[in-house]
């Protein structure tokens, strides 16, 4: 199935590149995770850029001795991410990318825009969600001796944004991670990307920590990481196809 996913990306890009060798737009398809549709592209709240779906997967936890899927998570990337990451990772198989903490760290810290969409499968209060996320971020910072007054203030702003929220199944949270360091939060009662942001927090460490908590070495969604690895491997392969076609022309 992994090979099929990579092949579908490659074939789509091959068709586009043959018609227009200058094309650089990654060709990707939407994904369905636990009944939640993640479109192939999205424009983040507070941004005018159209991002492509890098990957998506479920996040589950143990509840009462059984595994329950709580959220479906999608990670969108700016188109320049393919070139930015491809120099080092082009030619790597999906399994190699999936097993590389450095690969995911470069996605988190890359100087390109990212959008994380978290869609509810089970109902959660804003307090339940935000306090768990905040505690993970604070624990990581303290372990690295990197928790300052700035991070403390950013966490307070983060918790405040969720204070009165209640998320029903199907509702979504949107995080925009700007390469300039700002972190934008938006909410939606369905999967539609909100046009307006709820809050913008100027703290790059928080922006990175949120995404790191999802796709980092100890990320809460191994499925999203696997999906990113498979799709990005295909897109890096597409870079090679484009280069060969360009040289042939």
C-alpha positions, 0 to 999 in steps of 0.5 A: 500500500505504501508503494502504491501511495508513492507511485500515485504521487509520482505518476501525477507529478510525471504527467504535470511535469511532462506538460509543463517542465517548469511546474513545481507544485506538488501533486497530492490527493486528499486523505480520509482518516477515521471518516474525516476528509483532509483536502489536498490543499488548504489556506491557513488562518492568517495566511494567503499561502496555499499549502499542500497536505503532507500527511494525515493520521489518527491519534489514539489513547488508552481509555479503560483498557482499550485503545480509542481514536481521539483525533485525526491530524493533518499536517500541511506544508508550504510548497517550498518544503519539497525543495528545502528538504529534498536536497538531503532526503531525496532518494530515501525510502518511506521507511527510512524517512519514517525512522529518522527523527532528524527528518521530522525535526527538519519539518518542524524547524524548516523555514516554510509555513506549516498548518496543523489541523486537529479534528475531533473523533471523540468530544473534548473540552478546550481545557482537556485538550490545551492542558495536556498539550501545554504540560507536554511542551512545558515538560520538554522545555524544562528537561532542556532547561529552556523554559523562560518567562517568554515561554511561560507567557506563551503557554498562558496565552495558549491556555486562555485561547481554549478556556471556553471551548468545547469540541464536538466530534467533527470540530477542528483546531487549526495551528498555523506555524509561520517561519517568522515565528508567529503561532496562529490558532483558529477553530471550526465547528467542521472541517472548514478552515476558518478565515479569521484567527482566534489568537496569534502568539509570537513565540517560535518555541511554542509553535515548534513544540506543538508540531514536535509533540505530534510528529517529533521523536515522541509524537502522539500520532505515529500514523501521521508520521508514517503518512508524511514519510510515504507522501514526502518520499514520493514528492522527493522522487518527483523532484528527480523526475522533474530534473530528468525531464528538464534535462531532456528538454 
